Amino acid sequence: MTRRTHAALAAALAATLTLGLGACKNDKSDSGGDAGPANSQGPGAASGSIVGGTPVKGGTLDILTNQDFAHLDPARNWTVPHMDFGTRLIYRTLTTFKSEPGAAGSEIVPDLATDLGKSSEGGKVWTFTLKDGLKYEDGSPIKSADIKYNVERSFSPDLTGGPDYAVQYLAGGENYKGPLTGEHLASIETPDDKTIVFHLKRPVAEFSDTVTLPTFSPVPQVQEKGTLYDSRPFSSGPYKIETYDRGKQLVLVRNTGWDQATDSVRKAYPDRIVVTEGIKGGQADDRIIASDGADANAINMPWMQHESAAKVLPKPDVKARMVAESTGCTDMLYLNTAKAPFDDPKVREAMMWAVDREAQVTAFGGPAMTDTATSFLPPSLTGGVKSDPLKIPPAGDPEKAKALLKEAGKTDLKVSLLVSLNDKTRGEAIQQSLSKVGVQVTVNTVDPSAFTDTLGDTKNAPELTINGWCPDYPSAATFFPFLFDGRTIKEKGNQGNYSQFRDQATMDRMDQIAAMTDVDEANKAWQQLDADLMKKAPAVPLMWQRRPLLVGTNVAGAFGNVGFAGMIDLATVGLKDPAKGKG
């Protein structure tokens, strides 16, 4: 899944953070990534703790955010934090992540399905049976054909931005363009209303994990609205959309068709959930820190601005309401290999040595909030080991970078860097480090809600961009095939491979690894591919983050779920006292 970072922190705060917040423990079974030193912990960080205790049913949970949703259509929703918002609140999937803090949050459990699916033909065929009593918001039954229909929608060229797993895995989908023209996929069978069978191109041992994605949630064909479905998905989850004024406010109310007896994961504590959008800068954090009136019932989305840490850490009562969960994501500087000068491998190699990753860590809040990345694969996918195949100093080596650029005959380069508006400080840090090797960088910003779609336009993509990738479940099979497989590149709605990297040897090796039936053998092969890709340098790994999450004084049941890249698990968050905190 893609991720968007928010505002970076000034260098002066780094020391404060380092002293004020211990690093998360390094739990090798945790899908949240390398947590740094294991001898200290921040509040709630990977500790299995829950802020505020157990919620009470009722009241209004407020979510404060600076951005609109990129997509809520389950065929298009593949961005943290919007994917967990959709799958925890509005729609359900065949399987999902367990709602528990700590490493348990990466465990897959049945959701709409009765179990984790049954495989046959060596893992090429997967069969799921739906539970009894599943209903939509209008009381109509959820049918297997509805899940088939949404999976088919994910192939539609007009419904861009969503997970590509169905496109990659399902047999016969190479030239399929979705169901809007009346054509359906033969590789998905629905012999009855409760059974769905997937026929895959190749064995996929982890397909039970794959169907946690919103692609595998139900959409009835009669509800099809094309691109307009983004504004009003039809609810199969505990809440339905009451109103949605884009860029301003979204209000969720209970879906009376949802039955707790069919759902072991979602608790649906609040009566209403109100998302207030367009809150600038650290205003949301300031409101939650103060927790006056209705703000006592508030959480921030996607996470606390790092500038706010200096206001939180010195205050024990406020610090107790913050968690810093590990993410398992790798932030990268993508080099557009489809354009000069980064079509030259020697120039890309120079960028590996030119970038000051320590400056990125400082800009993001210091070593308490993040670690320098030394490989593409996060430690959560390498057995907890921090791989470092190139042994590049964290601050880079400008002299070596300049020598490589001279060798390539490329000096005095001018390139553009596109970043999310709230990553401007990090963009400027890249600008400064590349200036030391004679590369002039122009930093351009775009609103967070439009960032992914802007990057997805490959014809107009910039030379450089900062973004990251989070594995959808703890497997490198959810990492490299989306980042660096040239066959995944789309003209519009491109996701993951922002480097537009097309390398036949890499693609052949990924196919070979995907065919391996021995998981240990595959893991070793992915790690070797990691080292090979570091030499080919389609991107520069920057850092491995932790999520700073802040909640109001009346919020309960709050913890970061590692299955959702460390975001607050919306399945179980609620209020201590629904009668308190009203405006």
C-alpha positions in Angstrom: 0.0 0.0 0.0 1.2 3.5 -0.6 1.6 6.0 2.2 1.7 9.7 2.5 4.0 11.4 5.0 3.0 14.5 6.8 4.8 17.6 7.9 8.5 17.3 8.8 10.1 18.6 11.9 12.7 21.3 12.2 16.2 20.2 13.1 16.1 21.8 16.5 13.5 19.3 17.7 15.6 16.2 17.0 17.4 16.3 20.3 14.2 16.9 22.3 12.6 13.9 20.7 15.6 11.7 21.2 15.5 12.4 24.9 11.8 12.5 25.3 10.6 9.4 23.5 12.3 5.9 23.7 12.4 3.8 20.5 10.0 0.9 20.0 11.1 -2.6 20.9 12.5 -4.7 18.1 9.9 -7.5 17.8 10.9 -9.8 15.0 7.4 -11.2 14.7 5.9 -7.7 14.4 4.9 -6.7 10.9 5.5 -3.1 11.8 9.2 -3.0 10.8 12.4 -2.4 12.6 11.8 -0.5 15.8 15.4 0.5 16.5 17.0 -0.2 19.9 15.2 -2.7 22.1 16.3 -1.3 25.4 13.6 1.4 25.7 10.0 2.0 24.7 7.9 5.1 24.0 4.4 5.4 25.4 2.4 2.6 24.0 4.9 1.9 21.3 4.8 -1.8 20.2 4.1 -2.6 23.8 0.6 -4.0 23.4 -0.9 -1.2 25.5 -4.2 0.4 24.8 -4.8 4.1 25.5 -7.9 4.9 27.5 -9.0 1.4 28.4 -12.2 -0.2 27.0 -14.7 2.1 25.3 -18.4 2.4 26.2 -20.9 2.2 23.4 -22.4 5.5 22.2 -21.4 9.1 21.5 -19.6 10.8 18.6 -16.0 10.1 17.7 -14.4 13.1 16.0 -11.6 12.6 13.5 -9.6 15.7 12.6 -7.6 15.8 9.4 -5.9 18.2 7.0 -6.9 16.3 3.9 -9.9 14.8 1.9 -10.0 11.1 1.1 -8.1 10.2 -2.0 -10.6 7.4 -2.7 -13.3 5.6 -0.7 -14.4 3.3 -3.6 -13.1 -0.1 -2.4 -11.8 -0.8 -6.0 -9.6 2.3 -5.7 -8.7 2.6 -2.1 -5.1 1.7 -1.5 -3.6 4.5 0.6 -2.8 4.8 4.3 -4.9 5.9 6.2 -7.9 5.8 3.9 -7.7 2.0 3.3 -8.1 1.2 7.0 -10.8 3.8 7.4 -12.8 2.1 4.6 -12.3 -1.5 5.6 -12.8 -1.0 9.3 -15.9 1.2 9.1 -17.7 1.2 5.8 -17.1 -2.2 4.1 -15.9 -5.6 4.9 -13.5 -8.0 3.1 -13.2 -11.8 2.9 -10.5 -11.8 5.6 -9.0 -9.0 7.7 -6.4 -8.2 10.3 -7.1 -9.0 13.9 -7.9 -6.0 16.0 -5.3 -6.2 18.7 -2.2 -4.2 19.7 1.3 -5.4 19.2 2.4 -8.3 16.9 -1.1 -9.9 17.1 -2.4 -7.1 14.8 -0.7 -8.8 11.8 -2.7 -12.0 12.2 -5.2 -12.7 9.5 -8.7 -13.7 10.6 -12.0 -14.4 8.7 -14.3 -11.5 8.0 -17.1 -12.0 5.5 -15.8 -15.6 5.0 -16.3 -18.4 7.4 -12.6 -19.3 7.4 -9.3 -18.3 5.7 -10.2 -20.1 2.5 -9.5 -23.5 1.1 -6.8 -24.0 -1.6 -6.6 -26.7 -4.2 -4.6 -27.5 -7.3 -1.4 -26.7 -5.4 -2.6 -23.2 -4.4 -3.9 -22.1 -7.8 -7.6 -22.3 -6.8 -9.0 -20.7 -3.7 -12.6 -21.2 -2.4 -14.3 -19.0 0.2 -17.7 -19.5 1.8 -19.6 -16.5 3.1 -21.1 -16.4 6.6 -24.8 -16.5 7.3 -26.7 -13.3 8.0 -24.5 -10.8 6.1 -26.5 -7.7 5.0 -26.0 -4.3 3.4 -27.2 -1.0 4.8 -30.7 -1.5 3.2 -31.1 -4.9 4.7 -30.5 -6.8 1.4 -28.2 -9.9 1.6 -24.5 -9.8 0.7 -23.9 -12.3 -2.1 -20.7 -13.8 -3.5 -21.5 -12.3 -6.9 -21.1 -8.8 -5.3 -17.5 -9.6 -4.3 -16.9 -11.0 -7.8 -18.3 -7.8 -9.2 -16.0 -5.5 -7.2 -12.9 -7.6 -8.0 -13.8 -7.2 -11.7 -14.3 -3.4 -11.2 -10.6 -3.2 -10.1 -9.7 -4.0 -13.7 -11.6 -0.9 -15.1 -9.3 1.7 -16.6 -11.6 4.4 -15.3 -11.4 3.2 -11.7 -7.7 3.8 -11.0 -5.6 3.8 -7.9 -6.5 0.6 -6.2 -4.6 -2.6 -5.4 -3.3 -4.5 -8.4 -3.3 -8.0 -6.8 -6.4 -9.2 -8.8 -4.8 -8.0 -12.0 -1.6 -9.8 -11.2 -3.0 -13.0 -9.8 -6.2 -13.9 -11.6 -6.1 -16.1 -14.7 -7.4 -14.6 -17.9 -7.2 -11.0 -16.8 -4.4 -9.8 -19.1 -6.7 -8.0 -21.5 -9.8 -7.6 -19.3 -11.1 -4.1 -18.9 -13.7 -4.5 -16.1 -17.5 -5.2 -16.0 -18.8 -1.8 -17.1 -19.0 -3.1 -20.6 -20.9 -6.2 -19.5 -18.0 -8.6 -19.7 -17.1 -10.8 -16.7 -14.1 -12.8 -15.6 -14.4 -16.5 -16.0 -11.6 -17.0 -13.4 -14.0 -16.0 -10.6 -16.9 -18.4 -10.1 -19.9 -18.0 -7.9 -21.7 -21.3 -8.0 -24.2 -20.0 -5.4 -24.8 -16.9 -3.3 -22.4 -18.0 -0.6 -19.5 -19.4 -2.5 -16.8 -17.7 -4.5 -13.9 -19.5 -6.3 -10.8 -17.8 -7.6 -8.6 -19.4 -10.3 -5.1 -17.9 -10.3 -2.4 -17.8 -12.9 0.1 -19.4 -10.5 0.1 -20.8 -7.0 -0.3 -18.1 -4.3 0.3 -19.5 -0.8 -0.7 -16.2 0.8 -4.0 -15.6 -0.9 -5.8 -15.7 2.4 -3.8 -12.5 3.2 -4.4 -11.0 -0.2 -8.2 -11.0 0.3 -7.9 -8.6 3.2 -7.6 -5.8 0.6 -10.7 -3.6 -0.2 -10.7 -5.1 -3.7 -12.3 -8.2 -2.1 -15.2 -6.4 -0.5 -18.7 -6.5 -2.0 -20.3 -4.0 -4.3 -23.7 -4.9 -5.8 -23.9 -4.3 -9.5 -27.1 -2.3 -9.0 -25.2 0.2 -7.0 -22.6 0.9 -9.7 -22.0 4.6 -10.2 -18.6 4.5 -11.9 -16.3 7.2 -10.6 -19.1 8.7 -8.5 -19.1 5.6 -6.3 -16.1 7.2 -4.6 -18.4 9.7 -2.8 -21.0 7.1 -1.6 -19.9 3.5 -1.2 -22.7 1.2 -0.3 -22.1 -0.1 3.3 -21.4 -3.7 4.3 -19.7 -2.6 7.4 -20.8 -1.2 10.8 -21.3 2.4 9.5 -22.8 4.1 6.5 -22.3 7.5 5.0 -24.9 10.0 6.1 -23.3 13.1 4.5 -20.1 13.8 2.6 -19.1 17.4 1.7 -15.8 16.8 -0.1 -12.9 18.6 1.5 -15.0 19.7 4.5 -16.8 16.9 6.4 -17.8 13.3 6.2 -20.4 11.9 8.7 -20.9 8.2 9.4 -23.9 6.8 11.3 -24.7 3.2 12.2 -25.5 0.7 9.5 -28.5 -1.1 11.0 -28.0 -3.9 8.6 -24.7 -4.8 10.2 -24.9 -7.6 12.7 -22.2 -7.8 15.4 -22.9 -11.6 15.6 -21.3 -11.9 12.1 -18.3 -9.8 12.9 -15.6 -10.8 15.4 -13.3 -7.8 14.7 -15.3 -4.6 14.6 -16.9 -3.4 17.8 -18.6 -0.2 16.5 -18.5 1.7 19.8 -19.4 5.2 18.6 -22.9 6.1 17.4 -21.5 8.6 15.0 -18.1 9.3 13.5 -17.5 12.8 12.1 -14.5 13.5 10.0 -13.6 17.2 9.8 -11.3 18.0 6.9 -9.1 20.9 5.9 -7.6 21.6 9.3 -4.2 23.2 8.5 -0.8 22.7 10.0 -0.7 21.5 13.6 -4.1 22.9 14.5 -5.6 19.4 14.9 -2.8 18.4 17.3 -3.3 21.6 19.3 -7.0 20.9 19.6 -6.4 17.3 20.8 -3.7 18.4 23.2 -6.1 20.9 24.8 -9.1 18.5 24.5 -11.7 21.2 25.1 -15.3 20.3 24.6 -15.9 18.0 21.6 -12.1 17.8 21.0 -11.9 15.5 24.1 -13.5 12.9 21.7 -11.1 13.5 18.9 -8.3 11.6 17.2 -6.0 12.9 14.4 -5.7 11.4 10.9 -3.4 10.2 9.6 -1.1 11.0 12.5 0.3 13.7 14.7 2.5 16.3 13.1 6.0 15.9 14.1 6.3 19.5 15.0 3.8 18.9 17.8 6.0 16.4 19.6 7.8 19.2 21.5 4.3 20.2 22.9 3.5 16.7 23.9 6.6 15.0 25.3 7.2 17.4 28.2 3.7 16.9 29.5 3.2 13.5 31.2 -0.7 13.7 31.0 -0.6 14.4 27.3 2.3 12.1 26.5 0.2 9.3 28.1 -2.3 9.8 25.2 0.3 9.3 22.5 1.6 6.1 20.9 4.4 5.7 18.4 3.7 2.5 16.6 6.1 1.0 14.0 5.0 1.0 10.4 6.9 -1.6 8.4 7.1 1.0 5.6 10.1 2.2 3.6 10.2 5.8 2.5 12.1 6.4 -0.7 13.3 9.0 -3.1 12.0 7.6 -6.4 14.2 8.3 -9.5 12.2 8.4 -12.7 14.1 6.0 -14.9 11.9 6.8 -17.9 13.5 10.3 -18.1 16.9 11.7 -18.4 19.1 11.9 -16.4 17.9 8.9 -14.4 17.7 6.6 -17.4 21.4 6.4 -16.8 22.3 3.7 -14.2 25.5 5.6 -13.3 23.6 8.8 -12.4 21.2 6.7 -10.3 24.2 5.1 -8.5 25.5 8.7 -7.8 22.1 9.5 -6.2 22.5 6.6 -3.7 25.8 8.2 -2.5 24.6 11.8 -2.7 21.5 11.7 -0.6 21.9 12.6 3.1 19.6 10.2 4.9 20.5 11.6 8.3 19.0 14.9 7.2 15.8 13.1 6.3 15.7 11.5 9.8 16.3 14.9 11.4 13.6 16.5 9.2 11.2 13.9 10.3 11.8 14.2 14.0 15.0 12.5 14.8 16.0 8.9 15.7 13.1 8.6 18.1 10.6 8.8 15.3 12.5 7.0 12.5 15.6 5.2 11.4 17.8 5.6 8.3 16.9 3.0 5.8 19.8 1.0 4.4 17.9 -1.2 2.0 14.5 -1.3 0.2 13.1 -4.2 2.3 12.2 -3.1 5.9 13.6 -5.3 8.7 10.1 -6.7 9.2 10.6 -8.6 5.9 14.2 -9.6 6.5 13.7 -11.5 9.8 14.4 -8.5 11.9 17.8 -7.9 10.4 18.7 -4.5 9.1 20.2 -5.2 5.7 22.9 -2.9 4.5 24.3 -4.2 1.2 26.0 -1.0 -0.1 27.5 0.2 3.2 26.8 3.9 2.3 27.3 6.3 5.2 24.0 7.7 6.5 25.1 11.2 5.6 26.1 10.0 2.1 29.4 10.6 0.4 29.3 13.7 -1.8 32.8 13.3 -3.2 32.0 9.8 -4.5 28.7 11.0 -5.9 30.5 13.8 -7.8 33.0 11.3 -9.2 30.2 9.0 -10.4 28.4 11.9 -12.1 31.7 13.0 -13.8 32.2 9.4 -14.9 28.7 9.5 -16.4 29.4 12.8 -18.1 26.5 14.4 -16.3 27.3 17.5 -14.3 25.3 20.6 -13.5 22.0 18.7 -13.7 18.7 20.4 -13.1 15.7 18.2 -12.0 12.3 18.7 -10.4 11.1 17.0 -7.2 7.4 16.6 -6.4 6.4 16.1 -2.8 3.2 16.2 -0.8 2.6 19.7 0.6 3.4 18.5 4.1 6.7 17.0 3.0 8.1 20.3 1.8 10.7 20.3 4.6 11.9 16.9 3.6 12.0 18.0 -0.1 14.2 20.9 0.9 16.5 18.5 2.7 16.9 16.5 -0.5 17.4 19.8 -2.4 20.2 20.8 -0.1 22.0 17.4 -0.1 21.9 17.1 -3.9 23.2 20.7 -4.3 26.5 19.5 -2.7 27.1 17.3 -5.8 26.1 19.9 -8.4 22.5 18.8 -8.9 20.0 21.7 -8.8 16.6 20.6 -7.5 13.3 22.5 -7.9 10.9 21.5 -5.2 7.2 21.4 -6.2 4.3 20.6 -3.8 0.8 19.2 -4.3 -2.1 18.9 -1.9 -2.0 15.5 -0.1 -5.5 14.5 -1.4 -4.2 14.8 -5.0 -0.7 13.5 -4.5 -1.2 9.9 -5.5 -3.3 10.7 -8.5 -0.7 13.3 -9.7 2.1 10.8 -9.4 0.0 8.2 -11.2 0.1 10.2 -14.4 3.2 8.7 -15.9 3.5 11.0 -18.9 3.7 14.0 -16.7 5.6 12.5 -13.8 8.5 14.4 -12.3 12.2 13.3 -12.3 12.1 12.8 -8.5 9.5 12.2 -5.8 9.4 11.3 -2.2 6.9 8.6 -1.2 6.9 5.2 0.4 5.6 1.6 0.3 4.1 -0.5 3.1 3.7 -4.2 2.6 0.0 -5.2 2.6 0.9 -8.2 4.7 4.2 -9.5 6.0 5.6 -10.8 2.8 8.1 -9.4 0.3 5.7 -10.6 -2.4 3.6 -7.5 -1.5 6.7 -5.3 -1.9 9.0 -5.6 -4.9 6.4 -6.7 -7.5 4.6 -3.5 -6.9 7.6 -1.2 -6.6 9.9 -2.3 -9.4 8.0 -4.6 -11.9 7.8 -2.8 -15.2 4.6 -4.7 -16.1 2.6 -2.9 -13.4 3.2 0.5 -14.8 0.0 2.3 -16.0 -0.3 5.5 -18.0 -2.9 6.7 -15.6 -3.4 5.6 -12.0 0.2 4.2 -11.8 0.8 3.0 -8.2 4.0 1.8 -6.6 6.4 1.8 -9.5 6.9 5.6 -9.5 10.4 5.0 -10.7 8.9 3.6 -14.0 11.6 0.9 -13.7 11.6 -1.7 -16.4 14.4 -4.2 -16.1 13.9 -7.7 -17.7 16.4 -9.4 -15.4 14.5 -8.1 -12.3 11.1 -9.1 -13.7 12.4 -12.6 -14.6 13.8 -13.0 -11.1 10.6 -11.9 -9.4 8.7 -14.5 -11.5 11.1 -17.2 -10.4 10.8 -16.3 -6.7 7.0 -16.1 -7.0 7.0 -19.7 -8.3 8.9 -21.0 -5.2 6.9 -23.2 -2.9 9.5 -23.1 -0.1 8.8 -19.9 1.9 12.3 -19.8 3.5 13.9 -20.2 0.0 11.7 -17.4 -1.3 12.6 -15.1 1.6 16.3 -15.6 1.0 15.8 -14.9 -2.7 13.8 -11.7 -2.0 16.7 -10.5 0.2 19.2 -11.2 -2.5 17.0 -9.3 -5.0 17.0 -6.4 -2.5 20.8 -6.3 -2.7 20.7 -6.5 -6.5 18.2 -3.7 -6.8 20.2 -1.5 -4.5 23.0 -1.7 -7.1 20.6 -0.8 -9.9 19.3 2.1 -7.9 15.8 2.7 -9.2 15.2 4.6 -6.0 17.0 5.7 -2.8 15.7 4.2 0.4 15.5 7.0 3.0 14.0 5.9 6.3 11.8 3.5 8.3 9.2 5.4 10.3 7.1 5.1 13.4 3.6 6.6 13.7 3.0 9.3 16.3 -0.7 9.0 17.2 -2.5 11.3 19.5 -6.0 11.0 21.1 -8.3 13.2 23.2 -8.8 12.8 26.9 -12.2 11.0 26.5 -11.0 8.6 23.8 -10.6 4.9 24.7 -9.5 1.7 22.9 -6.7 3.5 20.9 -3.7 1.6 19.7 -1.7 1.4 16.5 -2.4 -1.7 14.4 0.7 -3.0 12.7 -1.5 -4.7 10.1 -2.5 -1.2 9.0 1.1 0.3 9.0 0.8 1.5 12.6 -2.5 3.5 12.2 -5.0 3.8 15.0 -7.3 0.7 14.6 -10.7 2.2 13.9 -12.4 -1.1 14.5 -12.2 -0.8 18.3 -11.7 2.9 19.1 -14.4 4.8 21.0 -15.1 6.9 24.0 -14.7 6.5 27.8 -17.9 8.4 28.5 -20.3 9.1 25.5 -22.0 11.9 27.6 -18.8 13.9 27.9 -16.9 16.1 25.5 -19.9 17.4 23.7 -19.5 20.8 22.1 
